[in-house]
Amino acid sequence: MNNTDYRQHMVLPPNFEGRDFLLGDLHGCVDMLENAMALAHFDKARDRIICVGDLIDRGPRSHDALLLARESWFFSTLGNHEIMMLEAENPRTRAMWLQNGGEWFYELSEGEQATCLEIAAALPVAITLELRTGGSIGICHAEWPGDDWADVADLTEVPWMQHQMLWGRTVLLKHKEKADRSAALTVHGHTPLKSATRLGTALFIDTGAVLGGQLTLMPVSQALRHPALGSNIAQLY
């Protein structure tokens, strides 16, 4: 992947009007999201959702999931499934994408396909969510390989760092207790777990919605209080 092709970083200012929610990998499960929003009494005029990426593939409504990124209350980082879509002109990447749920794209009209590519290309690799109490939360799809989120804007320009942010599983597989120097929390998806899992300052919220699990839609206030896992790491699907 050419790391210069993608928008690197965006900053979301504090939400002084409503609540912010963190959303795990959506994978086209828009009905599940709508149900979760209803249960949370989500207010589109005041509240916001920040997703960890992988809006598309495997689930029933990938096109609709991407269109959410045009809503004023919805934000998402770039996921590895969006990368596969953006790089599908490469035959090897296209074959891998089709094996991982990308067939829906080729059922769309040319105009719809162009819209999907435009939306995905505008997604940032990383989002810094500023908290109204001060401090920040960092969001990227797979994991944060750094130790100071304050450096994220520069480090997303480093190819291996960007690759880990989009594809990495080192933190979970090695059970690394992260201790970021500036972010109160970093939040990620990519690796399906039976429940939201926190390792130090790193919180993983892909709970396998498209694999028969639950969709995690977690208020930021709850995420900040989520207990660290310690030695009892959740089993991967």
C-alpha positions in Angstrom: 0.0 0.0 0.0 1.3 3.5 -0.8 0.8 5.3 2.4 0.7 8.7 0.7 -2.5 7.9 -1.1 -4.7 8.2 2.0 -5.8 10.9 4.3 -3.7 10.6 7.4 -5.3 12.2 10.4 -8.3 14.3 11.5 -9.1 15.9 14.8 -12.7 16.0 16.2 -13.2 18.8 18.7 -15.0 18.2 22.0 -18.7 17.6 21.8 -20.2 20.1 24.3 -23.8 19.5 23.2 -24.3 15.7 23.5 -22.6 12.3 23.8 -19.9 10.6 21.8 -20.1 6.9 21.1 -17.4 4.5 19.8 -18.5 1.8 17.3 -16.8 -1.5 16.5 -16.3 -2.9 13.0 -19.7 -2.5 11.3 -19.3 -4.8 8.2 -22.6 -3.8 6.7 -24.6 -4.6 9.8 -26.6 -1.3 9.6 -29.8 -2.8 11.1 -27.9 -3.8 14.2 -26.5 -0.3 14.4 -29.9 1.3 14.1 -31.2 -1.0 16.8 -28.3 0.0 19.1 -28.9 3.7 18.4 -32.5 3.3 19.3 -31.7 1.6 22.6 -29.2 4.3 23.4 -31.7 7.1 22.5 -29.2 8.5 20.1 -29.9 12.1 19.2 -28.6 12.8 15.7 -28.7 16.6 16.4 -26.4 16.3 19.4 -24.6 13.0 19.6 -21.8 11.6 17.5 -20.5 8.1 16.5 -16.9 7.4 15.8 -16.3 4.0 14.2 -13.0 2.1 14.1 -13.4 1.3 10.4 -14.3 -1.8 8.3 -17.7 -0.3 7.5 -18.1 -2.8 4.6 -18.1 -6.5 3.5 -19.6 -9.7 4.8 -22.8 -8.0 6.1 -26.0 -7.2 4.2 -25.8 -3.4 3.8 -22.2 -2.4 2.9 -23.3 0.4 0.6 -25.6 1.9 3.2 -22.8 1.6 5.8 -20.4 3.7 3.7 -23.1 6.3 3.1 -23.2 6.8 6.9 -19.9 8.6 6.6 -21.6 11.5 4.8 -23.9 12.1 7.9 -22.9 15.0 10.1 -23.0 12.8 13.2 -21.0 9.8 11.9 -17.2 9.5 11.6 -15.0 6.6 10.8 -11.4 5.7 10.4 -10.1 3.8 7.4 -10.2 0.0 7.8 -8.4 -2.7 5.9 -11.6 -3.7 4.1 -11.9 -0.2 2.7 -8.2 -0.4 1.7 -8.9 -3.6 -0.2 -11.8 -1.9 -2.0 -9.7 1.1 -2.9 -6.9 -1.1 -4.2 -9.1 -3.6 -6.1 -7.6 -2.6 -9.4 -4.7 -4.9 -8.5 -5.9 -8.4 -9.4 -4.3 -10.0 -6.3 -5.9 -7.5 -4.0 -9.2 -7.9 -5.7 -9.1 -11.7 -5.3 -8.3 -11.3 -1.6 -11.1 -8.8 -1.2 -13.6 -11.1 -3.0 -12.6 -13.9 -0.6 -13.4 -11.5 2.3 -16.8 -10.3 1.3 -16.3 -7.7 -1.5 -18.7 -9.2 -4.0 -21.4 -6.7 -3.1 -19.5 -3.9 -4.8 -19.8 -5.4 -8.2 -23.6 -5.6 -7.9 -23.7 -1.8 -7.7 -24.1 0.7 -10.6 -21.0 2.5 -11.8 -22.2 5.7 -10.1 -22.7 3.9 -6.8 -19.3 2.3 -7.1 -17.7 5.7 -7.7 -19.5 7.1 -4.6 -18.2 4.2 -2.5 -14.7 4.8 -3.6 -14.9 8.6 -3.0 -16.2 8.1 0.5 -13.6 5.5 1.4 -10.8 7.5 0.0 -11.8 10.4 2.3 -11.6 8.3 5.5 -8.6 9.2 7.7 -6.2 6.6 9.0 -6.4 8.1 12.5 -8.9 10.2 14.4 -8.0 12.2 17.5 -11.2 12.7 19.6 -10.7 15.7 22.0 -12.6 15.3 25.3 -14.6 18.1 26.8 -12.9 17.3 30.1 -9.4 17.8 28.5 -7.2 15.2 27.0 -8.0 13.0 24.0 -8.8 9.5 22.7 -7.0 8.1 19.7 -8.8 5.9 17.2 -7.3 3.8 14.4 -8.5 0.6 12.9 -6.2 -2.3 14.0 -3.8 -1.1 16.7 -1.5 1.8 17.7 2.1 0.7 17.4 3.4 4.0 19.0 3.6 5.1 22.6 2.6 8.7 22.3 -0.5 9.6 20.4 0.6 13.2 20.2 3.0 12.0 17.4 0.2 10.3 15.4 0.1 12.9 12.6 3.7 12.4 11.8 3.8 8.7 12.4 1.0 7.8 10.0 3.4 9.0 7.3 5.7 6.1 8.2 4.8 3.1 6.0 5.3 0.4 8.6 3.4 2.4 11.2 0.5 2.9 8.9 0.4 -0.7 8.0 0.2 -1.7 11.7 -2.6 0.8 12.3 -4.6 -0.8 9.5 -3.6 -4.5 9.6 -1.7 -5.2 12.8 -2.6 -7.7 15.6 0.6 -7.6 17.6 -0.8 -5.9 20.7 -3.5 -8.5 21.2 -1.6 -11.6 20.1 1.4 -10.7 22.4 -0.9 -9.4 25.1 0.9 -6.1 25.3 -0.2 -3.7 28.1 -0.1 -0.4 26.3 0.7 2.8 28.2 0.3 5.8 25.9 2.0 8.9 27.1 -0.7 11.4 25.9 -3.9 9.7 25.0 -6.3 8.7 27.7 -7.2 5.7 25.6 -6.6 4.4 22.1 -9.5 2.5 20.5 -9.4 -0.2 17.8 -11.2 -3.0 16.0 -10.0 -5.4 13.3 -9.6 -8.5 15.5 -13.0 -10.1 16.6 -13.3 -10.7 20.3 -16.0 -12.1 22.5 -16.2 -8.9 24.4 -14.6 -5.5 24.4 -11.0 -5.9 25.7 -8.7 -3.4 27.3 -4.9 -3.8 27.5 -3.6 -0.8 29.4 -4.5 2.2 27.4 -5.6 0.2 24.3 -9.3 -0.8 24.0 -10.4 -3.2 21.3 -14.1 -3.1 20.4 -14.7 -5.5 17.4 -17.0 -8.0 19.0 -17.8 -9.9 15.8 -21.2 -8.5 14.9 -21.0 -9.9 11.4 -19.8 -13.3 12.8 -22.8 -13.8 15.1 -21.5 -11.7 18.0 -22.7 -8.4 19.3 -22.2 -4.9 17.8 -20.4 -2.7 20.2 -21.7 0.9 20.4 -20.1 2.2 23.6 -20.4 5.7 25.1 -17.0 7.4 25.5 -17.7 7.8 29.2 -18.0 4.0 29.5 -15.0 3.3 27.4 -12.8 5.5 29.7 -14.0 3.5 32.7 -13.6 0.1 31.0 -11.5 -2.2 33.2 -8.2 -3.4 32.0 -8.1 -7.1 31.2 -5.1 -8.1 33.2 -4.1 -11.8 32.5 -7.6 -12.9 31.4 -7.4 -12.2 27.7 -10.6 -12.9 25.7 -10.4 -15.7 23.2 -10.3 -14.8 19.6 -13.1 -16.0 17.3 
